[in-house]
Amino acid sequence: MMSPLQIGLIVAGVVLLLGVWAYQRWQTRRAEPRRAPSPPAGEATVDAAEGRREPTLEGDMAPASNVPAAAVPGVLCERLDVIVPLRLEKPVSGDAVLQALPGSRRIGSKPFVIEGLAEDAPNDDTWEQPRPGQRYRALRAGIQLANRAGPLNEIEYSEFAQKLQTWAEHLQAAADLPDMLTVVQRARELDQFAAAHDAQLAFTVRARRAAWNPGYVMQHAARLGFVPGALPGRMVLPGGTPGAAPVLVLQFETQAALAEDPELAVLREVRLTLEATHVARDERAYQRLRELSAALAAAMDGWVSDDAGQPLDPAALDRIGGELEILYEALEARGFPAGSAQARRLFG
């Protein structure tokens, strides 16, 4: 029969073992990525319930079946493109225009654009992309002077001139091309302006202690208005205008988003980015970047830093906001207001 001392030692040992086991469990749970709680039975998640997704150009513009294609407005702009009018002997059909087009609509890194002025166009400014079944009394071709890939160069302009001449000959038309050196100089000047006024901002929300998993991040981001993006590991805050660029983009590791078991994927940071030149000024994009990054950090026990991992203090954030206002003024003065189609092309 065991003595009281032996019984006491056994009890103490059991208590110690239970304490060690409980501590190890607690440490393990702390190290696990935070998960999104499962919704109650019968309750759909935010994404499934609302069915929202990042808008895409193809989805927004695709015509319904058995519905004739509507005219797509022209995009060429004197500030952004070299525009070459074609001299036609007589009106031509849209079918003939499309059949004569070169196989590729790009020259180097620049888009090659054709536009027509319909016979029944109400004025000389209603250019459109050619379509079957329409007749055109005027045509013009253009190529973009600059984008983020750089300025239009001599080789690209020469290829544009060659393709344009070949296309014009098929239509028995003539084209008066501007001087190459003048065009290239315009392209370089516009590229210098674009390089000096481009702005892409990124804030990083970093975990303080426990890591997160993708579902946990997406649930908190959805509560703040983000919707799933077109690519894994991407969510967007939609703009207020249909077809507009996202106001903000939230990104995390693609590998984590594509993991076989996303619940076990580990994330310690997510990035919120703003393409300032792509978003209209009245969207208050920078203010929303500040507010939503702080809200996301507070909800997930994180903190906000720049790309280098330095905390962002209020003075630095205010200074960035002031610089953005100067940028908006410069873009508007040059005819490329932030969020406009021309600005998105120039900074694309």
PyMOL commands that set and color helices and strands:
alter all, ss='L'
color gray80, all
select helices_A, chain A and resi 4-31+46-50+57-61+94-100+154-170+180-196+214-223+254-257+262-264+276-278+281-283+285-299+314-334+341-346
alter helices_A, ss='H'
color red, helices_A
select strands_A, chain A and resi 81-87+92-93+106-107+110-118+135-144+146-147+150-151+174-175+200-207+227-228+234-237+248-251+269-275+302-305
alter strands_A, ss='S'
color yellow, strands_A
deselect
rebuild
show_as cartoon
